Structures are given as C-alpha cells and as structure tokens.
Amino acid sequence: MCFTNGMHDFDKLWSNCFDDTVRLYAFDLLELNGEDYRAKSLAERKKRLARLLAKPRDGIEYVEHLEGDGRRIFKHAGKLGLEGIVSKRVDMPYRSGPSKSWLKIKNPKHPAMMRIQEAFEHERMR
C-alpha cells in the first residue's frame, strides 16, 4: 500500500510509480508451505500468521484482528479515509465468494469506489 500524509493511498498503487514503497498488509493465512489452512478457524489462521510475521519483514505488515461494534469501526475507518472494512467471524473456516461468515463493507466516499462508479457509468453510456 502507498501512503500520502501517513494514510493509505490505493490510487498510487495503480500508477506503478511507487513500487518501492508498497506494503503488503497480511490479515489472513490460507496456505503455508503446502499446508492448506482454509479449514481452520480465522482465529487459528491469524495466530499462525502472527507467529510467521513476528519478526519484522521488509514490505509486509501483520494486521491485528479488531473486535467491537462494526458500525462504529466502519464509521472510524471512514473518518480515516480508508476504503472500508472486512468483517469475519473468528470461529469460522475460510470460504471464498459471498458468505454469511464474512462481509466486505466499502466506503462509498472513497476514491476507489468513485473509480468503480465512473467505470460503471462509462460502460452504461456505451
């Protein structure tokens, strides 16, 4: 992820001009050394990921799991200018695609969402 004024700037990532400053924020672990972790709970996967990233690594940051009032967390994420939040149940295994065990909630005011909306409108006008 690229930064502007200390905040994530996803738009810069698309430019490829900042590749040397991009950071990977790891929040889940699905496989490691050929071992499939998807059947394990999110809590187990995050615990293993935290151990794996306990030593600082260039370009990789571990993302802590934050528990609390989802609406309040989303509101705070919006105030920070973040793209949104992902809410996952800690007791559930990984499931790809839409699921009741996880939700992705996007900030409609974030530039990434504006890009999507502009692309949709452009395509609709064709």
N, CA, C and O of each residue as an XYZ file, in Angstrom:
504
protein
N       0.843     -1.167      0.000
C       0.000      0.000      0.000
C       0.890      1.233      0.000
O       1.932      1.238      0.656
N       0.512      2.247     -0.701
C       1.253      3.506     -0.759
C       0.641      4.478      0.239
O      -0.510      4.318      0.645
N       1.408      5.476      0.631
C       0.938      6.415      1.635
C       0.998      7.851      1.142
O       1.907      8.223      0.399
N       0.033      8.653      1.555
C       0.027     10.092      1.376
C      -0.332     10.670      2.740
O      -1.369     10.324      3.306
N       0.504     11.533      3.263
C       0.276     12.129      4.588
C       0.045     11.075      5.662
O      -0.766     11.277      6.566
N       0.747      9.962      5.570
C       0.644      8.909      6.573
C      -0.552      7.989      6.409
O      -0.729      7.061      7.198
N      -1.375      8.231      5.399
C      -2.568      7.408      5.171
C      -2.378      6.555      3.919
O      -1.617      6.919      3.022
N      -3.073      5.420      3.864
C      -3.023      4.546      2.692
C      -3.535      5.308      1.476
O      -4.507      6.058      1.570
N      -2.892      5.119      0.357
C      -3.305      5.769     -0.883
C      -3.345      4.720     -1.977
O      -2.356      4.495     -2.675
N      -4.487      4.085     -2.119
C      -4.655      2.993     -3.067
C      -4.470      3.478     -4.502
O      -3.994      2.724     -5.351
N      -4.843      4.735     -4.786
C      -4.701      5.270     -6.138
C      -3.245      5.228     -6.606
O      -2.984      4.965     -7.780
N      -2.304      5.483     -5.711
C      -0.893      5.460     -6.087
C      -0.443      4.054     -6.479
O       0.452      3.898     -7.309
N      -1.052      3.047     -5.894
C      -0.695      1.664     -6.209
C      -0.926      1.368     -7.684
O      -0.148      0.639     -8.299
N      -1.972      1.918     -8.248
C      -2.293      1.686     -9.656
C      -1.267      2.310    -10.587
O      -1.123      1.855    -11.722
N      -0.553      3.332    -10.147
C       0.359      4.057    -11.023
C       1.668      3.319    -11.290
O       2.346      3.617    -12.273
N       2.034      2.376    -10.446
C       3.303      1.636    -10.516
C       4.522      2.530    -10.310
O       5.652      2.060    -10.447
N       4.324      3.792     -9.987
C       5.437      4.725     -9.763
C       5.991      4.620     -8.342
O       7.028      5.207     -8.035
N       5.320      3.892     -7.497
C       5.704      3.833     -6.095
C       5.969      2.401     -5.636
O       5.848      2.092     -4.450
N       6.332      1.525     -6.581
C       6.505      0.106     -6.273
C       7.499     -0.143     -5.143
O       7.366     -1.129     -4.417
N       8.498      0.735     -4.979
C       9.495      0.529     -3.928
C       8.964      0.876     -2.541
O       9.615      0.556     -1.546
N       7.806      1.517     -2.444
C       7.243      1.886     -1.142
C       5.961      1.126     -0.811
O       5.352      1.361      0.233
N       5.552      0.220     -1.688
C       4.327     -0.537     -1.469
C       4.508     -1.507     -0.302
O       5.573     -2.104     -0.140
N       3.458     -1.659      0.510
C       3.479     -2.568      1.650
C       2.326     -3.548      1.507
O       1.245     -3.184      1.046
N       2.563     -4.792      1.905
C       1.524     -5.811      1.934
C       1.007     -5.896      3.367
O       1.788     -6.077      4.302
N      -0.301     -5.766      3.538
C      -0.920     -5.890      4.852
C      -1.592     -7.252      4.929
O      -2.634     -7.469      4.310
N      -1.000     -8.171      5.685
C      -1.472     -9.555      5.772
C      -2.492     -9.684      6.901
O      -2.191     -9.389      8.058
N      -3.701    -10.127      6.554
C      -4.758    -10.254      7.553
C      -5.320    -11.663      7.652
O      -6.156    -11.931      8.515
N      -4.877    -12.571      6.784
C      -5.369    -13.949      6.827
C      -4.309    -14.855      6.205
O      -3.481    -14.401      5.415
N      -4.339    -16.123      6.563
C      -3.386    -17.108      6.056
C      -4.174    -18.303      5.538
O      -4.869    -18.975      6.300
N      -4.063    -18.566      4.240
C      -4.821    -19.647      3.624
C      -3.989    -20.892      3.365
O      -4.517    -22.004      3.359
N      -2.676    -20.710      3.150
C      -1.778    -21.830      2.859
C      -0.372    -21.432      3.270
O       0.012    -20.267      3.178
N       0.392    -22.422      3.728
C       1.783    -22.180      4.069
C       2.576    -23.456      3.835
O       2.255    -24.508      4.389
N       3.606    -23.357      3.016
C       4.478    -24.496      2.718
C       3.692    -25.738      2.309
O       4.017    -26.848      2.730
N       2.662    -25.552      1.493
C       1.864    -26.667      1.001
C       0.762    -27.118      1.934
O      -0.032    -27.983      1.563
N       0.685    -26.559      3.143
C      -0.380    -26.939      4.086
C      -1.563    -26.002      3.914
O      -1.417    -24.782      3.989
N      -2.738    -26.580      3.682
C      -3.968    -25.815      3.477
C      -4.546    -25.418      4.836
O      -4.845    -26.280      5.662
N      -4.700    -24.128      5.063
C      -5.209    -23.612      6.337
C      -6.684    -23.215      6.256
O      -7.258    -22.792      7.260
N      -7.302    -23.341      5.091
C      -8.669    -22.851      4.910
C      -9.696    -23.522      5.817
O     -10.691    -22.886      6.165
N      -9.499    -24.766      6.212
C     -10.462    -25.456      7.074
C     -10.348    -25.026      8.537
O     -11.245    -25.296      9.335
N      -9.259    -24.365      8.886
C      -9.059    -23.891     10.261
C      -9.864    -22.616     10.486
O     -10.206    -21.918      9.531
N     -10.164    -22.312     11.740
C     -10.901    -21.088     12.057
C     -10.020    -19.868     11.792
O      -8.795    -19.971     11.746
N     -10.655    -18.726     11.620
C      -9.902    -17.491     11.418
C      -8.963    -17.249     12.603
O      -7.828    -16.812     12.413
N      -9.424    -17.527     13.810
C      -8.579    -17.332     14.994
C      -7.293    -18.153     14.887
O      -6.212    -17.653     15.197
N      -7.406    -19.406     14.452
C      -6.221    -20.263     14.286
C      -5.314    -19.749     13.169
O      -4.091    -19.721     13.309
N      -5.930    -19.345     12.060
C      -5.155    -18.842     10.928
C      -4.402    -17.568     11.297
O      -3.238    -17.403     10.930
N      -5.063    -16.671     12.021
C      -4.423    -15.414     12.414
C      -3.304    -15.662     13.429
O      -2.271    -14.993     13.399
N      -3.515    -16.615     14.312
C      -2.480    -16.942     15.302
C      -1.211    -17.414     14.596
O      -0.107    -17.000     14.949
N      -1.373    -18.286     13.595
C      -0.211    -18.787     12.842
C       0.431    -17.666     12.033
O       1.656    -17.579     11.951
N      -0.384    -16.819     11.443
C       0.130    -15.692     10.672
C       0.915    -14.728     11.568
O       1.967    -14.225     11.173
N       0.405    -14.478     12.758
C       1.101    -13.588     13.698
C       2.469    -14.156     14.062
O       3.448    -13.413     14.131
N       2.548    -15.475     14.296
C       3.845    -16.103     14.597
C       4.780    -16.001     13.397
O       5.970    -15.725     13.549
N       4.235    -16.224     12.209
C       5.031    -16.169     10.985
C       5.629    -14.769     10.770
O       6.759    -14.634     10.302
N       4.858    -13.740     11.116
C       5.299    -12.361     10.886
C       5.770    -11.667     12.166
O       5.833    -10.439     12.224
N       6.098    -12.459     13.191
C       6.557    -11.874     14.460
C       7.833    -11.060     14.277
O       7.993    -10.000     14.881
N       8.737    -11.559     13.442
C       9.942    -10.801     13.101
C       9.578     -9.829     11.988
O       8.907    -10.213     11.030
N      10.012     -8.574     12.099
C       9.712     -7.616     11.024
C      10.286     -8.092      9.689
O      11.403     -8.605      9.622
N       9.499     -7.910      8.637
C       9.912     -8.275      7.284
C       9.695     -7.060      6.388
O       8.676     -6.377      6.489
N      10.647     -6.802      5.526
C      10.521     -5.676      4.610
C       9.273     -5.813      3.753
O       9.071     -6.826      3.082
N       8.450     -4.790      3.785
C       7.289     -4.739      2.905
C       6.071     -5.495      3.363
O       5.062     -5.493      2.658
N       6.114     -6.155      4.532
C       4.960     -6.929      4.999
C       4.594     -6.494      6.423
O       5.449     -6.420      7.307
N       3.315     -6.211      6.617
C       2.798     -5.829      7.932
C       1.682     -6.795      8.329
O       0.844     -7.153      7.503
N       1.674     -7.208      9.576
C       0.595     -8.049     10.099
C      -0.565     -7.149     10.535
O      -0.343     -6.121     11.176
N      -1.787     -7.526     10.195
C      -2.971     -6.771     10.583
C      -3.655     -7.495     11.742
O      -4.110     -8.630     11.601
N      -3.715     -6.830     12.869
C      -4.398     -7.384     14.042
C      -5.894     -7.513     13.770
O      -6.457     -6.758     12.977
N      -6.525     -8.465     14.425
C      -7.976     -8.612     14.355
C      -8.568     -7.644     15.363
O      -8.152     -7.624     16.521
N      -9.518     -6.855     14.946
C     -10.151     -5.862     15.806
C     -11.585     -6.299     16.058
O     -12.361     -6.490     15.121
N     -11.931     -6.456     17.336
C     -13.304     -6.837     17.677
C     -14.016     -5.639     18.266
O     -13.411     -4.821     18.958
N     -15.304     -5.540     17.989
C     -16.091     -4.443     18.536
C     -17.333     -4.191     17.712
O     -17.741     -5.024     16.903
N     -17.926     -3.040     17.926
C     -19.137     -2.615     17.239
C     -18.789     -2.295     15.783
O     -18.099     -1.314     15.508
N     -19.270     -3.125     14.855
C     -18.950     -2.972     13.440
C     -19.312     -1.615     12.874
O     -18.551     -1.050     12.089
N     -20.467     -1.080     13.260
C     -20.874      0.239     12.751
C     -19.900      1.325     13.211
O     -19.537      2.221     12.450
N     -19.500      1.221     14.445
C     -18.567      2.220     15.000
C     -17.195      2.106     14.324
O     -16.573      3.116     13.992
N     -16.739      0.885     14.127
C     -15.446      0.662     13.463
C     -15.498      1.179     12.031
O     -14.555      1.822     11.572
N     -16.600      0.902     11.314
C     -16.744      1.369      9.943
C     -16.753      2.900      9.889
O     -16.122      3.500      9.018
N     -17.458      3.510     10.806
C     -17.513      4.982     10.856
C     -16.111      5.557     11.066
O     -15.723      6.525     10.411
N     -15.365      4.957     11.977
C     -13.991      5.411     12.246
C     -13.095      5.189     11.018
O     -12.275      6.045     10.685
N     -13.253      4.046     10.351
C     -12.469      3.770      9.133
C     -12.752      4.826      8.076
O     -11.838      5.274      7.383
N     -14.017      5.227      7.949
C     -14.382      6.270      7.001
C     -13.732      7.601      7.344
O     -13.274      8.319      6.455
N     -13.690      7.932      8.631
C     -13.054      9.183      9.067
C     -11.558      9.165      8.766
O     -10.957     10.208      8.511
N     -10.963      7.978      8.797
C      -9.539      7.841      8.468
C      -9.301      7.842      6.961
O      -8.154      7.863      6.515
N     -10.375      7.820      6.176
C     -10.243      7.826      4.724
C      -9.949      6.461      4.138
O      -9.447      6.361      3.018
N     -10.255      5.402      4.884
C      -9.990      4.053      4.392
C     -11.075      3.595      3.422
O     -12.190      4.118      3.424
N     -10.730      2.613      2.596
C     -11.650      2.108      1.576
C     -12.841      1.384      2.191
O     -13.916      1.356      1.593
N     -12.674      0.809      3.352
C     -13.762      0.093      4.001
C     -13.215     -0.884      5.021
O     -12.065     -0.779      5.448
N     -14.053     -1.840      5.408
C     -13.634     -2.854      6.373
C     -14.092     -4.229      5.885
O     -15.015     -4.347      5.080
N     -13.428     -5.253      6.389
C     -13.845     -6.636      6.168
C     -14.132     -7.213      7.548
O     -13.278     -7.189      8.434
N     -15.333     -7.727      7.716
C     -15.739     -8.335      8.981
C     -15.799     -9.840      8.800
O     -16.484    -10.342      7.908
N     -15.074    -10.560      9.653
C     -15.045    -12.021      9.568
C     -15.349    -12.622     10.939
O     -14.960    -12.073     11.970
N     -16.042    -13.746     10.936
C     -16.275    -14.473     12.182
C     -15.002    -15.235     12.525
O     -14.463    -15.959     11.688
N     -14.524    -15.074     13.750
C     -13.255    -15.691     14.154
C     -13.353    -17.201     14.303
O     -12.330    -17.885     14.280
N     -14.557    -17.735     14.456
C     -14.721    -19.170     14.687
C     -14.976    -19.962     13.400
O     -15.187    -21.174     13.455
N     -14.960    -19.294     12.254
C     -15.329    -19.957     11.005
C     -14.122    -20.257     10.121
O     -13.124    -19.536     10.152
N     -14.222    -21.341      9.323
C     -13.177    -21.613      8.336
C     -13.289    -20.616      7.190
O     -14.268    -19.876      7.098
N     -12.290    -20.597      6.320
C     -12.290    -19.702      5.167
C     -13.278    -20.193      4.116
O     -13.348    -21.389      3.835
N     -14.025    -19.288      3.549
C     -14.920    -19.587      2.439
C     -14.708    -18.515      1.380
O     -14.783    -17.325      1.685
N     -14.443    -18.918      0.138
C     -14.289    -17.936     -0.936
C     -15.676    -17.542     -1.436
O     -16.643    -18.287     -1.280
N     -15.755    -16.379     -2.029
C     -17.019    -15.890     -2.560
C     -17.929    -15.379     -1.471
O     -17.574    -15.409     -0.293
N     -19.111    -14.906     -1.857
C     -20.064    -14.373     -0.871
C     -20.388    -15.407      0.205
O     -20.564    -16.590     -0.085
N     -20.462    -14.945      1.436
C     -20.657    -15.857      2.560
C     -21.287    -15.106      3.724
O     -21.145    -13.889      3.841
N     -21.978    -15.836      4.573
C     -22.533    -15.232      5.788
C     -21.473    -15.098      6.874
O     -21.695    -14.425      7.881
N     -20.315    -15.740      6.671
C     -19.270    -15.694      7.699
C     -18.335    -14.502      7.542
O     -17.510    -14.245      8.418
N     -18.455    -13.763      6.421
C     -17.649    -12.553      6.279
C     -18.366    -11.538      5.388
O     -19.115    -11.901      4.481
N     -18.117    -10.266      5.668
C     -18.713     -9.170      4.909
C     -17.641     -8.158      4.553
O     -16.765     -7.861      5.365
N     -17.707     -7.635      3.355
C     -16.833     -6.538      2.940
C     -17.733     -5.319      2.801
O     -18.672     -5.315      2.005
N     -17.439     -4.288      3.581
C     -18.255     -3.086      3.588
C     -17.396     -1.936      3.099
O     -16.416     -1.560      3.742
N     -17.773     -1.374      1.946
C     -16.967     -0.343      1.307
C     -17.478      1.058      1.649
O     -18.677      1.281      1.817
N     -16.539      1.983      1.745
C     -16.827      3.383      1.998
C     -17.217      4.028      0.663
O     -16.361      4.159     -0.212
N     -18.478      4.433      0.474
C     -18.906      4.975     -0.815
C     -18.217      6.291     -1.179
O     -18.252      6.696     -2.341
N     -17.594      6.965     -0.216
C     -16.923      8.238     -0.476
C     -15.441      8.064     -0.817
O     -14.761      9.045     -1.121
N     -14.940      6.847     -0.770
C     -13.529      6.593     -1.048
C     -13.261      6.681     -2.554
O     -14.104      6.265     -3.348
N     -12.099      7.217     -2.964
C     -11.775      7.331     -4.397
C     -11.886      6.017     -5.170
O     -12.247      6.031     -6.346
N     -11.587      4.897     -4.543
C     -11.692      3.603     -5.232
C     -13.135      3.340     -5.644
O     -13.385      2.824     -6.734
N     -14.076      3.686     -4.791
C     -15.488      3.490     -5.116
C     -15.924      4.464     -6.206
O     -16.745      4.119     -7.056
N     -15.383      5.667     -6.185
C     -15.695      6.646     -7.230
C     -15.211      6.133     -8.590
O     -15.896      6.306     -9.598
N     -14.019      5.495     -8.619
C     -13.482      4.922     -9.855
C     -14.418      3.846    -10.396
O     -14.688      3.792    -11.595
N     -14.904      3.000     -9.510
C     -15.809      1.917     -9.910
C     -17.101      2.503    -10.465
O     -17.599      2.056    -11.498
N     -17.638      3.500     -9.780
C     -18.881      4.132    -10.221
C     -18.686      4.804    -11.584
O     -19.545      4.691    -12.459
N     -17.558      5.505    -11.766
C     -17.285      6.167    -13.043
C     -17.157      5.132    -14.165
O     -17.673      5.342    -15.263
N     -16.480      4.027    -13.897
C     -16.324      2.983    -14.910
C     -17.672      2.376    -15.276
O     -17.942      2.108    -16.446
N     -18.518      2.162    -14.272
C     -19.850      1.604    -14.499
C     -20.676      2.562    -15.366
O     -21.322      2.137    -16.324
N     -20.649      3.850    -15.027
C     -21.409      4.844    -15.799
C     -20.884      4.965    -17.223
O     -21.658      5.107    -18.169
N     -19.555      4.907    -17.368
C     -18.953      4.980    -18.708
C     -19.403      3.791    -19.547
O     -19.758      3.949    -20.715
N     -19.388      2.612    -18.958
C     -19.785      1.394    -19.676
C     -21.271      1.443    -20.029
O     -21.666      0.990    -21.103
N     -22.086      1.980    -19.146
C     -23.525      2.059    -19.365
C     -23.862      2.999    -20.528
O     -24.840      2.786    -21.244
N     -23.041      4.041    -20.705
C     -23.296      5.021    -21.760
C     -22.892      4.504    -23.136
O     -23.268      5.098    -24.146
N     -22.143      3.422    -23.197
C     -21.682      2.872    -24.488
C     -22.787      2.271    -25.271
O     -22.562      1.770    -26.373
